[in-house]
Amino acid sequence: MTAVGDTVQSGPAMTNYITKNFRADLVVVHNLSEGLPPMGMWNEMQLHLDRFRAKFVRRPIDKPGIMLVLSPSAEESRGWGEKEWYDFCWEFIREMDKVDEVFYKGKLHKVKPTNLANTQLFGGLHRDSRSGILHLHLLGNRIDMLGNINDAHFIGERAMKAAAIINMRRGWTDPMKIREEHIKQIVNDCMDVLGKLPEYSWLRYKSELQSRGYKVKARYGKPFCPVAYTIKLGNSVYKASELGAGRKLMATKLEQTWMHLHARQDEDKHGLFYCPPSAEEKSHTNRTQKAENNHDYPAQSKERKPEATPNPMPVKPTPKEEHRESITVDDRAYDVNIPLPAYEVMKSMVEVADNAALTVNDVLRVSMLLFMNYADAATTLSESLGGGGSVESNWGRRKDEDDEWWARRCAQKANWLCKPFRRTMKR
């Protein structure tokens, strides 16, 4: 079971989200009048806040709500009804009110306990997560029924501590252990991918991780190099700074880690004190070998002319592997020829928005048209698929951009073009 805690600035918006416009099951309603609609519950909490607002005029309460999310795993909550969820919610609230110290960044911090058991709150059970796991959202007032403030310092760490106590009591798996196992698995896969790369390439590193089931999302700087990235495994997202000892898998240290791995491989192959030969040592070795070879044969007279060497046979250049396709837009066919490595990069980066009624192949076709500089055709195709927007007049391939980087930018642009276009009226 995992738990998340935070303060809320907009109570009405969180109320609508928790109740899902009457589509969520209200499991807990505490210290509130009976029969109130969702916004009526928040209005009553707001009236209670206004009663004691003068008490906190020197330090106003900017965030008037406390939000908690409780999410047991599917195995832990299997067969639960409304009563089991109600009891579980109150078990968590009691443990939350007992927390008076938390660990944060290696230090122990004393905190003032909350009084959620005597606070206005309500909770809705959500069933619409992508994973299918049920989870409970709670919204409580920052002011308890006695007019005292519920301290929200380290509210997230308090929720995690209360969840750990309940996990230990019920014999459930500690989510921190699961997180550590996931981090260890990701680190092993990242180091394995780097060790198998013949030469360092961020795009190949990302593609190999995606082929192993991970979702990699990067933030790029001006010279088309990643400055930060995250790896998603299941429903959890891990920053690169959290992976490995010494943050050696961060985007700025990846190439150095790759060099270190391959240096160790050379040591294992040639010995512990192996040092790659320098250019001068290589040339000296070549001259020594030539002298030894000439010493084995009799010296040739100066009058003897060297034999003419036959002309080497011309070597035919190997044809480039390309992806060829014909895309029809408005009864006109556009021929597409894209180098296969660039096509693979493009294919791995295109994605479909959650509320879009199209497929990955549709976005891929828009990206291929952009790669071939058919900007008008790409815009027309994206609009026919429900997308919006247009390509800027100065948008195009840069002089110092290779095929793979150009394919990456085309995929990002296609993802943006194919997002559903929201039309709003201004007054």
Secondary structure, 3 states (H helix, E strand, C coil): CEEEEEEECCHHHHHHHHHCCCCCEEEEEECCCCCCCHHHHHHHHHHHHHHCHHHHCCCCCCCCEEEEEEECCCCCCCCCCHHHHHHHHHHHHHHHHHCCEEEECCEEEECCCCCHHHCCEEEEEECCCCCCCCEEEEEEECECCCCCECCCCCHHHHHHHHHHHHHHHHCCCCHHHHHHHHHHHHHHHHHHHHHHCCCCCHHHHHHHHHHCCCEEEEEECCCCCEEEEEEEECCEEEEHHHCCHHHCCCHHHHHHHHHHHHHHHHHHHHCCCCCCCCHHHHHHHHHHHHHHHHHCCCCCCCCCCCCCCCCCCCCCCCCCCEEEEEEEECCEEEEEEEEHHHHHHHHHHCCCCCCCCCCHHHHHHHHHHHHCCCHHHHHHHHHHCCECCCCCCCCCCCCCCCHHHHHHHHHHHHHHHCCECCCCCCC
